[in-house]
Amino acid sequence: MDESDSSKYEEEGRELLQRGEAEKALAVFKEGLSKFPGDRDLFLGSAMAHIDLGNFIRAIELAEALV
């Protein structure tokens, strides 16, 4: 993966979410955020992964950080 571009993390994470692999997707989004702190798309992806995992409160916290 090209680690110089946050969109690569977003794309991989979203692909994993579409395949039903929310835990793996969350790991990808977290890795991306460690390299690109504050990236809104990675925050949103993380929130979506948390929703899929049933972690609704954490998803809300992440979504609130976007506004």
N, C-alpha and C positions, 0 to 999 in steps of 0.2 A: 504494500500500500504506500502511496506517495504521502509521506507524513508532513509535507510542506503545505498541504491544502486541506482545510477543514471539511470541504464538501465530500471528500473521499470517505471520511468517517460517517458523515450523514448518509451517504448513499449506501454504504455497507450496512449500517444500522437499520435503515429502512427496509432493505432487502431481507434482513434477518427477521424483522417484525412481520413482514408479509408472509414469511415461511413459518411463522408461529414460534420463532426462537427468541422470545423476549429477553431471557436472561443473557444470551450471547449478545443481543442487540444492545442491552444496557451496558455491558462491558465495553463494547465498541464506542458508545456515546461517552462513557466515562473516560476512556483513554483519549478520545478526541478533546474532551474538555480539559484534560490535564495539559494538553499541548496548546489549546486555544481557549483559555478561560474566558467566559462571558459570551461565547458564540451562541447566538439566539437559536439557531437551527438545531444545534446539539442539545441545548436545554430542552427544546420542544420534543426532540426525539427521546430524550431521557424520560420526560413526562409521559409520553405515549407508551414507552416500555413499562413504566411503573403502572399505568392503567391496565395494561395487558396482564401484569403480574398481580393485580388486585391491591396494589399499594396506593390507594386513592389519595390519602392524605399527603404522601410524598409527591404525588403527581400534581396536586393542587399547589403545594409549596413551590415546586419548580415553575409551574405556570404563572404564579403570582410574581415570581422574580422577573418575568418577561415584561410586566406592565409597569 
